[in-house]
Structures are given as C-alpha cells and as structure tokens.
Amino acid sequence: MKNDKIEDIKKLLEEDKKNIKDIKMLDEFKIKYLGKKGFITELNSEIKNIQPEDKKTFGQAVNELRKIVTDFYEEQKEKYENEILNERLKNEAIDISLPATKISIGSPNILEKLIEEVEEVFISMGYDVVDGPEIEEDKYNFEMLNIPKGHPARDAQDTFYIEGEEILLRSQTSPVQVRTMLKGHGEIPIRVICPGKTYRRDDDDATHSHQFMQIEGLLVDKNISLSDLKGTIDVIVKKLFGKDIETRFRPSYYQFTEPSVEVDISCFNCNGDGCNICKHTGWITVAGAGIVHPNVLRMSGYEPKEWSGFAFGFGAERLAMLKYDIDDCRVFYNTDLREVKIFDRWESE
Ligand code: DAH
C-alpha cells in the first residue's frame, strides 16, 4: 500500500515536471515535494509506521524520489538562471560603436586660474595673499600713496567716485599696500600680494574694461633694492611664460615709487625677433613697479631710514591674454556659456 503511494507521488511528480514554465513554478514544485509539508517530507515521516522488513525498501524508494526532485530542481534552476542572465545581457548590451554622450562640466575661468598660479608662486616665496575693499577711501587710493588732491596723476586713473570726493571704486590695488603697512605698525617686514578687482571710467573694447584685475605686490624689509625686485619678477615671469624669458626694467613714473620702472619681458612668441604680440619690439610690458617712495613708507608708519621696500602691479587680464593667447579681454567677464567654452581647452593643463 505504501508503495502505491510512492508510485502515485512519482506519477504526479513526473506530470508536474512537465508543467513547469519558469523559475517561480520550479520553486513551488520544490516546496510541494520537499517543503516542510511536502509529499516526500511527509512520506519520510511515515517510515516509523512501516514494517521493519519493509523499512529498507521504503526508505530507498523515498530517497530515490527525493533524488529525482533535487536533480531536476538543480538542473532546471541552472537552466532558468542562464536564461535570465542571457536576457539581461541582451537588454543591457553596450554598443561600443555608438558615439559617447558628451558630459559637459564646468571649468574655472582662466583669469582665476592664472591668479591662482601667481598666488602659488608667491606663497612659495613666503608671501601672504591679502585683500582690501573695492569701495575705497580717497585717502588710501590716492593720498597715502603720495598722490595729493588736485595732483595731475589722479587724472590718469579716471576714477569712479561714489560719494563726493572721498569714497570711490578703487582705481588700483595699490591702496592695499597702505592698508597692509598700517596693520604692520611700522614694525614687521611685509611680504604680500593682493589680486583684486579695480575700476576705471574706461570705454570697453578688446583691451580695456571698466572693471579689470590687478595683482599688487609689496615687500618691506631692510636694505631692499631694485635687484631684489628684478629677481622676484624674474621668478614669476619665468614660471608663467617659460624659463628662457628675460626681464627688463625701463624707467617710468609713479607717485608712490622712486625710482619707478615699467617691467618688460622678452617676447615668448618670437624670442625677440619681432611679431604682432610684441608689436615688433621683441618686448612686452607686463607690470609697473618700483622702490616704495619714502613718503609712502613714512605715511604708513614705516621709517624710511630703517625700512625699504619694493612694489609692483601686474595687469591680470593682460597676463592671462598673453599666456592663453586671447585677443579680447571681455571674454573673461562673458557669461555666455557658448563663448566661455574656450576655457575648457586649458582645463587639462
Ligand atoms: N597701480 C599702478 C597702476 O594702476 C600699477 C603699479 C605701479 C603698482 C607701480 C605698483 C607699483 O605697486 O609699484 O597703474
């Protein structure tokens, strides 16, 4: 009688096997026979009621049934899993011949990049990077830089005045020299650079902008001479334009330096032979500079008999235009993404 039951289950099982269509049905099949209340599990628990002489045959028959189910299950499971995997691979197939989707990411404005590069060089020489207000007092922008009221040197700067004659948009970063020296209380050596925005009533064109950036530098210490200035400028221009670049000083005039110089660098484009960039002179002017005027030192609390210093002012846009071969300074302030795209070119540098 027991064996009949086994036979019945076997028949049913063979029937069930034929109807399985997916992995879910396969799992249900396994539970139906081998689960806690499965047919085979139940058969197994009946073994205790079997006559001792029949136990062995019964046990073997049950084991055989179990083996049929497990073998079938394992084999089918692998088959279904492969099918699922193949289906997924088919759907996720990557066509490597398709053009890649371009990912647009932003890149820093190259003017900013240039300024950071200059900052790094000066920081490595022990300079601090400082800043000052863009809305400035006449006192710092002019008077304490040895440019008294009514002095013709003021005219050259086409200043934007905000309130009367006292409050203005700084026309140069040089007032930060004064502010830094006042903080130093005439006591400590100073080494700072100050990159920052400046403003002048200029008409905007390819080489002029009413807002532009300068990079001011100031060093105050003992026994400072023009050769210290030249050595320092040399380091930065070589870093920016290449190690073969030479520096030349031409006499100039600024109220706050004496002597004053114009800093030229040898043309990196033609090596002095003459080209459009250097206007066929072989030299390019990149900064104004000089030895800090005794009046400026004194007004800011540094006794000129004891202290001396140099100062310089680079035009940041000019440096960036030269370095990155840009012929219109307005591009730095352009917010049209299609045009700003040109900055991406230097992103990997
Ligand atoms: N402030 C000057 C200008 O805007 C540039 C300059 C010249 C800065 C000489 C300096 C300097 O510090 O020493 O034209």
Boltz pocket constraint, residues with backbone or C-beta under 6 A from the ligand:
constraints:
  - pocket:
      binder: B
      contacts: [[A, 171], [A, 172], [A, 173], [A, 174], [A, 216], [A, 217], [A, 254], [A, 256], [A, 257], [A, 261], [A, 287], [A, 288], [A, 289], [A, 290], [A, 310], [A, 311], [A, 312], [A, 313], [A, 314]]
      max_distance: 6.0
